[in-house]
Amino acid sequence: MKITELTNDEFDLFLKNCPLFSIYQTVEYALLMNTEGFDSILLGLKEQEKVVAASVLLIEKRTKYKIAYAPRGFLIDYQNTSLLKTFTKEAIKYLKKLGIMSIRLNPLLIRHTYNMKEGTFVKEENFDSIFHSLKKLGYRHLGFNAYFEGIKPRFVALIDLKKAYYEIFNGIKKEYRTKIRTASKLGIEVHLGTENELSYLYNHTQNKYPRDLAYFTKAYQYFKRKNKIDFFYTKLNTIAYLKHAQEEYQKQILIYNEILVNINTDLKNREKWINEKMKQDQRIEKRKQELMKATTLLKENPNGIITSSLLIIKEKKEAVVFMDGYNPKYKSFHSKHLLIWKLCEKYASEGYERLNLGGIVQVTLKENKYAGLNQFKLNFGGQAIEYVGDFELIVNHYFHFLNKSIIPIPEIMKK
């Protein structure tokens, strides 16, 4: 067996038949990260000209030390100890010649699967044996971190799309099902966007992620070549919202008039109806305020208001939320809730097996500053998947000794 650099076509062919896959282990992602200042190598292990293991490696140079990153780990059968040993040995020899100090990777090795609705968790059967094999081969585990300290999140939320339509919807928390219905009634619409509309996503994320519009544009261009990316946004139809507000206001007026009639005719229960009138006064005032709000929004935004946006990257049977954001000013319209549900509908109907909502933090924490993030993603009825976390494999011990410490992962790698 020998290590070699693969062509784009060779890597794509191997990925097509490899059980392990990730949007971060693709030619498209390597090209994207080239625009962010990283060099890249498509490393492959060949046996009689057949690729048996491979990895996208992103290379960053810091002073005289180079570090290679394998986001989501190598594409290899981790249970095949002999193959893993050979790939490790040959990769070290090859990368040492290139001046690489170490490799950082976070393999797609599941440790636990948490079913939040049922309150259960299952440990992956082969996890311990693979974990110890990696450590024996010299991979240094950097800990079971709880937050977002690693290359990529150690916990992700996945929605199973292999179920019937009604099962997926019924799996969503009742409160969220109500918000989904409410969003539709209020006039929220989901649109399939174009490259020219990616500025919506940038506007929603510019204060949250270290990305610019050029990054989103490049991502769209690279992944669109093979139809691997979709861009969606939600818009508040201000005409529909005003119509809804008018109808709701009129409903409350009719109820109010009925109460007045009862006050004057049902003398036996007059006190009860007076109390009900006081409550109805509050309801009418609330609907009146909403009507005024809807009138103003339509006047100022006759073409509607963009409320949330999201990029999906597709690889094999998985659709992954790559980047998303929303306008907090219109949070009460529940746009993101409706958008996520519509994604479930769309990709389930197209034969995708799961929707990956992206990173969350450790689900068993008692005190969690990201509790809102976890709640939002897991309330859609998905599972929390816990991966093994980050490893470091030293390639050049001399350089590593001179460096004396693990160099922090750049923020650009985490997002």
C-alpha positions in Angstrom: 0.0 0.0 0.0 1.1 3.5 -0.7 0.0 7.1 0.2 -0.5 9.5 -2.6 -2.3 12.7 -3.4 -5.6 12.0 -5.2 -7.2 13.9 -8.1 -10.6 15.5 -7.5 -12.2 12.7 -9.6 -10.4 10.0 -7.7 -11.5 11.4 -4.4 -15.1 11.8 -5.6 -15.2 8.2 -6.8 -13.9 6.9 -3.5 -16.4 9.1 -1.5 -19.2 7.8 -3.7 -18.6 4.2 -2.4 -17.4 5.0 1.1 -19.9 4.3 4.0 -18.5 7.2 5.9 -19.2 10.7 4.5 -19.4 14.3 5.5 -19.8 17.6 3.8 -16.5 18.6 5.3 -14.7 15.7 3.6 -15.5 16.8 0.1 -13.6 18.4 -2.8 -16.0 21.3 -2.7 -15.2 22.0 1.0 -11.5 21.8 0.3 -11.9 24.4 -2.5 -13.9 26.6 -0.3 -11.3 26.6 2.5 -8.6 27.4 -0.1 -10.3 30.8 -0.4 -10.0 31.2 3.4 -6.2 30.9 3.4 -5.8 27.1 3.8 -3.9 24.9 1.5 -5.4 21.4 0.9 -4.4 17.9 0.1 -6.7 15.0 -1.0 -4.7 12.2 0.6 -5.4 8.7 -0.4 -4.1 5.2 0.5 -4.0 2.9 -2.5 -3.8 -0.9 -2.7 -3.0 -2.0 -6.2 -4.3 1.3 -7.6 -7.5 1.0 -5.6 -8.2 3.7 -3.0 -9.0 2.1 0.3 -8.8 5.2 2.6 -8.7 8.9 2.1 -9.0 12.3 3.7 -9.3 16.0 2.9 -6.5 17.7 4.8 -6.5 21.4 5.3 -3.1 22.9 6.0 -2.4 26.0 7.9 1.0 27.5 8.3 1.8 29.3 11.6 5.3 30.7 11.6 7.5 27.7 10.7 5.0 25.1 11.9 2.4 23.6 9.7 -0.7 21.9 11.1 -3.0 19.7 9.0 -6.8 19.4 9.9 -9.0 16.6 8.9 -12.5 18.0 9.6 -14.8 15.1 10.6 -11.8 12.7 10.4 -10.5 10.3 7.8 -12.7 8.3 5.5 -11.6 4.9 6.6 -13.0 1.8 8.2 -12.0 2.5 11.8 -12.8 -1.1 12.8 -10.1 -2.4 10.5 -7.2 -2.0 12.8 -4.6 -3.2 10.2 -5.8 -0.7 7.6 -5.9 2.1 10.2 -2.4 1.3 11.3 -1.1 1.3 7.7 -2.8 4.6 6.8 -1.5 6.2 10.0 2.1 5.1 9.4 2.2 6.0 5.7 0.4 9.4 6.3 3.0 10.3 8.9 5.9 9.5 6.6 4.3 11.4 3.7 3.3 14.5 5.7 6.6 14.7 7.5 8.3 15.4 4.2 5.9 18.3 3.7 6.9 19.9 7.0 3.7 19.1 8.8 4.0 19.2 12.6 0.7 17.4 13.5 -2.7 16.4 12.3 -5.9 17.4 14.1 -9.0 15.4 13.4 -12.4 14.7 14.9 -13.6 11.4 13.5 -17.2 10.5 12.8 -17.1 8.0 15.6 -20.4 8.0 17.6 -20.0 7.6 21.3 -23.7 7.9 22.4 -27.1 8.5 20.8 -29.5 10.4 22.9 -33.3 10.2 22.3 -34.4 13.3 24.2 -38.2 12.7 23.8 -37.9 9.2 25.3 -35.2 10.2 27.8 -32.8 7.4 26.7 -29.3 7.1 25.5 -27.4 4.2 23.8 -23.7 3.7 23.7 -22.2 2.7 20.4 -21.2 -1.0 20.6 -17.8 -0.7 19.0 -16.8 2.7 20.4 -14.4 1.5 23.1 -12.4 -0.8 20.9 -11.9 1.8 18.2 -11.1 4.5 20.8 -8.4 2.4 22.3 -7.0 1.4 18.9 -6.6 5.0 18.0 -4.8 5.8 21.3 -2.6 2.8 20.8 -1.6 4.0 17.4 -0.4 7.4 18.9 -3.6 9.5 18.5 -3.8 11.8 21.5 -7.4 12.3 22.6 -8.0 16.0 23.5 -10.9 15.3 25.8 -14.7 15.0 25.8 -15.4 18.7 25.6 -18.9 19.9 26.4 -19.1 23.1 24.3 -17.6 24.2 21.0 -13.9 23.9 21.7 -13.1 21.5 19.0 -12.7 21.5 15.2 -16.4 20.8 14.7 -19.2 20.3 17.3 -18.9 17.1 19.3 -22.7 17.0 19.6 -25.2 17.4 16.7 -29.0 17.2 16.3 -30.3 14.8 13.7 -33.9 14.4 12.5 -34.8 11.0 11.1 -36.5 11.5 7.7 -37.2 7.9 7.0 -40.5 8.0 8.8 -44.0 8.8 7.4 -44.9 12.4 7.0 -47.3 12.5 9.9 -44.8 10.7 12.2 -42.2 13.3 11.5 -44.6 16.1 12.3 -46.0 14.4 15.4 -42.5 13.9 16.7 -42.1 17.6 16.9 -42.9 19.1 20.3 -46.5 20.3 20.6 -45.5 23.8 21.4 -43.4 23.9 18.2 -46.2 22.4 16.1 -48.3 25.3 17.2 -45.6 27.8 16.3 -45.3 26.2 12.8 -49.0 26.6 12.2 -49.0 30.1 13.6 -46.2 31.2 11.3 -48.2 30.1 8.3 -51.3 32.0 9.5 -49.3 35.2 10.1 -48.1 35.2 6.5 -44.7 33.7 6.7 -43.6 32.1 3.3 -40.7 29.9 2.6 -38.8 30.6 -0.7 -36.0 28.8 -2.5 -33.3 31.4 -3.0 -30.7 32.1 -5.5 -27.0 33.1 -5.4 -28.0 36.8 -5.8 -30.0 36.6 -2.6 -27.3 35.3 -0.3 -26.9 38.8 1.1 -30.0 37.9 3.3 -27.9 35.2 5.0 -25.0 37.6 5.5 -27.2 40.2 7.0 -28.6 37.7 9.5 -25.1 36.3 10.5 -22.6 39.1 10.2 -22.5 39.7 13.9 -22.5 36.0 14.8 -20.0 34.2 12.5 -16.6 35.1 11.2 -17.8 34.9 7.6 -18.4 37.4 4.8 -20.7 37.4 1.8 -17.8 36.2 -0.4 -17.6 33.0 1.7 -21.3 32.3 1.2 -21.1 33.0 -2.5 -18.0 30.7 -3.0 -19.7 28.0 -1.0 -22.8 28.3 -3.2 -20.8 28.2 -6.4 -18.6 25.2 -5.5 -21.3 23.0 -4.1 -23.9 24.1 -6.8 -21.8 22.5 -9.6 -23.1 19.1 -8.6 -26.4 20.3 -7.1 -25.2 19.8 -3.6 -26.5 23.1 -2.1 -29.8 24.8 -1.6 -30.5 28.3 -0.2 -33.8 29.1 1.5 -35.2 32.2 3.1 -38.5 33.2 4.7 -40.5 36.3 4.0 -43.3 37.9 5.9 -46.1 38.6 3.4 -47.2 41.9 4.9 -50.4 41.9 2.9 -51.4 38.5 4.3 -50.3 39.5 7.8 -52.6 42.6 7.7 -55.5 40.5 6.4 -54.9 38.0 9.2 -54.8 40.8 11.8 -58.0 42.3 10.5 -59.8 38.9 10.6 -58.6 38.3 14.2 -59.7 41.7 15.3 -63.2 41.3 13.8 -63.5 37.9 15.6 -62.8 39.5 18.9 -65.3 42.3 18.2 -68.1 39.7 17.5 -67.3 37.9 20.7 -67.4 41.3 22.5 -70.8 42.1 21.1 -72.1 38.7 22.2 -70.9 39.4 25.7 -72.7 42.7 25.8 -75.9 41.0 24.8 -75.5 38.5 27.6 -74.8 41.2 30.1 -78.2 42.7 29.3 -80.2 39.5 28.9 -78.7 36.9 31.2 -79.2 38.9 34.5 -78.7 35.8 36.6 -75.1 35.5 35.4 -74.5 39.2 34.9 -71.5 39.4 37.1 -69.8 36.5 35.3 -70.4 38.3 31.9 -69.0 41.6 33.3 -65.8 39.8 34.3 -65.7 38.2 30.9 -66.1 41.6 29.3 -63.1 42.9 31.2 -61.0 40.0 29.8 -62.4 40.6 26.3 -61.4 44.2 26.6 -57.8 43.1 27.0 -58.0 40.7 24.1 -59.4 43.4 21.8 -56.7 45.8 22.8 -54.1 43.1 22.0 -55.7 42.5 18.6 -55.9 46.2 18.0 -52.2 46.6 18.7 -51.4 43.8 16.3 -53.7 45.4 13.6 -51.8 48.7 14.0 -48.5 46.9 13.8 -49.6 45.0 10.6 -50.8 48.2 9.0 -47.5 49.9 9.7 -45.4 47.0 8.4 -47.4 46.9 5.2 -47.0 50.6 4.7 -43.3 50.5 5.3 -42.6 47.1 3.6 -45.2 46.6 0.8 -43.0 43.9 -0.8 -42.6 41.9 2.4 -39.8 41.4 5.0 -37.0 38.8 4.9 -37.1 37.2 8.4 -34.7 34.2 8.3 -32.3 32.4 5.9 -30.5 29.1 5.7 -27.9 27.2 3.6 -28.3 23.5 3.1 -25.5 21.3 1.8 -26.4 17.8 0.6 -24.2 14.7 0.6 -25.5 11.3 -0.2 -28.6 10.7 2.0 -28.0 13.6 4.4 -29.0 17.3 4.2 -26.9 19.5 6.5 -27.7 22.9 7.8 -24.4 24.7 6.9 -25.2 28.2 8.0 -28.4 29.8 9.2 -29.7 33.1 10.7 -32.7 35.2 11.4 -33.7 38.8 12.1 -34.4 38.9 15.9 -36.8 41.8 15.4 -39.3 39.4 13.9 -38.6 36.4 16.2 -42.3 36.3 17.3 -43.3 35.3 13.8 -41.6 31.9 14.3 -40.1 31.9 10.8 -37.3 29.4 11.7 -39.8 26.9 13.0 -41.8 26.9 9.8 -38.6 26.8 7.7 -37.1 23.7 9.5 -40.5 21.9 9.1 -40.6 22.7 5.4 -37.1 21.3 5.0 -38.2 18.1 6.7 -41.0 17.9 4.2 -38.9 18.6 1.2 -35.9 16.4 1.9 -38.0 13.5 3.2 -40.0 13.5 -0.1 -36.8 13.5 -2.0 -35.5 10.4 -0.3 -33.0 11.9 2.1 -32.6 9.9 5.3 -31.8 12.6 7.8 -31.6 16.3 8.3 -28.6 17.5 10.3 -29.4 20.6 12.2 -25.8 21.1 13.2 -24.0 21.6 16.4 -25.4 21.6 19.9 -23.6 21.3 23.3 -23.6 18.4 25.8 -27.2 17.5 26.5 -26.7 16.3 30.1 -25.4 19.6 31.5 -27.3 20.9 34.4 -26.3 24.5 33.8 -26.0 25.3 30.1 -25.6 28.7 28.6 -26.6 27.2 25.3 -29.8 25.7 26.6 -31.9 27.7 24.1 -29.9 26.4 21.2 -30.2 22.8 22.3 -33.9 23.3 23.0 -34.6 24.8 19.6 -32.9 22.0 17.6 -34.0 19.0 19.7 -37.6 20.1 20.0 -38.0 19.1 16.3 -38.0 15.5 17.5 -34.4 14.6 16.6 -31.7 12.7 18.3 -28.6 14.1 19.9 -25.5 12.4 18.5 -22.3 12.5 20.6 -19.1 12.0 18.7 -15.7 11.1 20.1 -14.2 14.6 19.8 -10.7 15.8 18.7 -7.5 13.9 18.4 -4.0 15.0 17.7 -1.5 12.9 15.8 2.1 14.1 16.0 3.9 13.9 12.7 7.2 15.6 13.6 8.1 15.1 17.2 11.0 17.6 17.0 8.8 20.5 15.8 6.1 19.5 18.3 8.6 19.5 21.2 9.8 23.0 20.1 6.3 24.2 20.0 5.7 22.8 23.6 1.9 23.2 23.5 -1.2 22.5 21.5 -1.9 25.5 19.2 -5.5 26.6 19.5 -7.8 25.8 16.7 -8.5 28.9 14.7 -12.1 30.2 14.9 -12.4 29.9 11.1 -12.1 26.1 11.5 -14.9 25.8 14.0 -17.6 27.6 12.0 
